[in-house]
Amino acid sequence: MKLIELRKVTFTYRGEKKPALINIDLEVKEGEALCIMGPSGSGKSTLCYCLAGLIPTLIEGRLEGSILFRGNDITRIKKEAGYIGIGLVLQEAESQIITLSVERELAFGPENLGLPKNVIKEKIQEAAESLGITHLLQRDTHKLSGGELQRVVIASMLTLDPKIIILDEPTANLDFKGIQALRSILIELKKKKYTLIVVEHDVEHMVDIFDRIVVLHQGRKILDGDPISVLTSDDVQTLGISIPSFIDFYKRLKDVNIVLPKPPLSIEELISMIGDNLWRNSLN
């Protein structure tokens, strides 16, 4: 089922002459894990704002085309219902923190929806357990690390029962340990059937999570398909987009006539396929 749909969307920020997005057609299905990639300035964040309903309700500019949520105009729905179940995690997670303690941060959204105190308490506990931050509930938000802040922001969204979680460049300020923790979170969210939209420039450690990758360039959608077909496309390398090292190695093996059965989705899968290839060759 289509959850969000963009039809011929062109958006130009107020005061700008050049559109940030040009004639974008895009469908996001319920339960899908979608990755948006592209060079700097390609329109990735603007597309996020459209999918989150911030354009045209909060961000000023000229919008052409339609943004639909469950088949209805997203602007009208947001005006009528307010919160419609879309959560956006910005690149700088600390910019979204509005209270002084983690527990208060998780309570803020449900309180504004007027939920009963016992329900709010249950939602806080459930979200904290899902993100592994129960030990942080009594901590001050200004004393948290970048990775901890990111988990708190995601948990605060889970207390609102979102249909969609959008993350804009979530690995930008994380070290390797933080990236691995984020990967585990995304896997768990996907298992729970959340619709995930992730803007990312480097999918080295999470390509196998995504069902689809969309590539933008100069505001236009130029690629849209399964991760393997997109990341092995010649267009991706032409644009200078970072492709996972194991896919790059797979392509280099082909150049020297070492053919693996399929492109790998992880370094572990690549190593396994190379081992199988060597074992088969040793039998011949």
N, C-alpha and C positions, 0 to 999 in steps of 0.2 A: 504493500500500500504506500502511495506517495505521501510523505509527511510534509516536505517543503518542495516547492517548485518555483523556479525563476523562469519567466518567459520573456525573452528579448529584452533583458534588463541592461540599461545603460544608465550610469550614474556619474554626475559631475558635481564635485564639491562646490559649495558656495564660494564665489570669488575666483574660481578656476575656469579656464577655457577648455582645457583638455579633459575628457572623461577619464575617470579612474577605472571604470568597467565599460565594456563595449559589447552590446548585443549578446548577453550571456543567457544561454539556455541550460538549465541544470535541474535535475530531479534528485532528491534524497529520499530513499525508502526507509520505512520504519525498521529499526534494528540494524541498519547498515553502519559500517565503519568506513568513513570516507576521509581520505587525506588530500589536502590541497597543497600543491607545490608550485614553485615559480621563482624566477630571479627577483632580487630586490626591486620594489616599485612596480611589480606586475599586477597588483590589485588584490593580493591575497587577503589582507586585513579588511579591505573594503567589502569583499565578498562575504567575509565572516559577519560584518555588521549587517549586511542584507539578510543573511540567513538567521541572524539573531533577532531581527525585527527592529534594530536600532536605526536602520535606514528604511523608510523615511521619517520615522516617528520622532527621533531625538537628534539625529545628525542632519544638518541643513545642507540642501543641495537640490539639484534637478534630477528627478527620477523618471525614466521612461521605461515602459514595460510593466510587468506585474510580478509581485512577490506573493505567493499563495501558501497558506498553512492549512493543511487538510482540505485543499480545494477552495478556500475562502481568502479574500484579501486580508493580508496580515495586519495592515494598518487599522482596518475596521475592527478586526477581532481584538487587537490590543486596546483600542479605545473602549470597547465594550467590556472586556474581561480583565484588562490590566495584565496580570501575569498569565502567560499561556503555556508555560512549561519548557522554556528554552533558557539554558544557562550558558553564559560566556565567561571563560577564564582568560584574562588578558595575559600578555607576555610578562608584565611586571605585576606579579600576584599581590604584592604589598599595596598597590594602588587601589585594590578592591576591598581591603580591610577597613572596616568602619567602626569597630568597637575595640575595647582595650583587653578583652580576654577571649580565649578560644570558645568557651561555652557560650558567652554572650553573642559571639559572631555567628555560631550555628543557630542560636535562638532567634536572631534578628528577623530573618525572612518569615518563618512560621508565625511569629508574633504580629508581623504586619499584615498577615493574612487573617488574623483574628482567630487562630486555632486555640483550643483549650490548652491549659497548662500541662495536663497529663499527656496529651497528644504530642505537644512540643517536646517534652522530656523524652518520650519514646523515640521520636524522630532524631533527636540529638544523639542518643545512645546508639541507635541503629546506624546512623551515618558515621559516627566516630569509630565504631567497630569495623565498618566496611572499609574505611581508609586507614585503619590501624593507628588512630590518634587518640584513643581514650586516655592515654597517659599525658596528653597535652591539654585536656579540657580546662584545667585550672591554671594554665600558663598564661602569661601576658603575651599578646600578639606581637608586640614590638621586640620581643626577645627570641623570636623564632628564626630558624634558618630559611633560606629561599625554598628549599624542598618542603619543609614543614608548612610554610605559608601556602604553598601551592595545594597541598593536601587539605588544609583548612578551608581554602576557597572552594575546592571541589566538594568537600563534605557539606559546606553551607548550602551548596546548590542541591545536594541530595536530599536535604531536609524539606525541599520544596517539591519533591516528586517530579523532577523534570522528564520531559519526553526526549529532549535533545541536550547533549553537552558539547559545547564548542570550545576548543582550546587553541589559542593563537600562539604559535611558536613556544610550546611548553618546555622544550629542552634547552632553550636559549641560555638560561642562567643556572643550569644544573651541571654538576660533575658526573663522572661515570656512575657512581653509586646512586646519585639522584635520578639519572636516566633509567637505571635498572628498576628503581622503585616506581617510577612513573609507568614503565612498561607493565609491571605487575598490576598496577591500578587499572590501566586501560584494558588489560586482559580480563580482569574481574568485572569491570563495567560492561564489557562486551558479552560476557557470559550471562549477565543479568538483563541482557536484551536492550540496554540503552542505545539510542542512536548517537553515534560519535562522529564529530567532524573535527579534524585536527589539521591545522596549518603547520607545516614543518618543512624545513629546508634540508634536513638530514635524517633519513629514515633507516639508517644503518642498523639500529637496534630494535626496530619495531615494524619493519615492512610486512612481516607475516601476520600482523594484527589486522591490516586493512583489507577490505573487500574491493576497494576501488581507489584509484588515484586520478585526480584532475590536475592538469598543468595549465597555468596561466602565463601569458607573455604579453606585456604592454596592454593589459586590460582585457585581453581576449582569451577565451578558452581554446587551447590548441590540441590538447590531448585529454581523453577521458576513457579509462578502461581498467582492466585488472592490473594489479601491481607489476606483474612480470612483463606484460605486453608494453606497458608504459615505460618501465625502467630500462628495457632493452631496446627501446626505440632510438634511432639515430637522432631524432629531433631533441631528445633530452640532453644528450651530450653537446649538441650544437649550441644549446642555450646556456651551457655551463652549469647545469643543475647537478648537484652532488648525487651520485648514484652509489649504492652500497658497494663496499670493497669486494664482497663475494660475487656480485654480479659483474663487476669490472673484471675480476679474475676469470670468471666463466667465459666472458667474451674473448679474453686474451688466449685462453686455452683453445678456443675454436680457431684462432688465427694460426696456431701451430698444429692443427689437425688432431687435437685431442677433444673428442666429442662426448659430452656428458648427456644423459638421457633427457634432461630438462634444465632450465635455469633454476638455481637454488634460491630459497627464501630466507636462508640464514647461513652463517659461517659453518655451523654444525652440519647442516645438510650438504654443503659444498664438500667438506672433509669426508663425509660418509660416501658421497658419490665418487670422489677421487679414489678412495680406498676400494670401493667396489670395482672401479674401472681397472685399477692396478691388479686386483685379484683375478679378474677375467682375462686380462692380458697375460698373466703368468701361466694360465692354463692353456693358452694357445701356442 
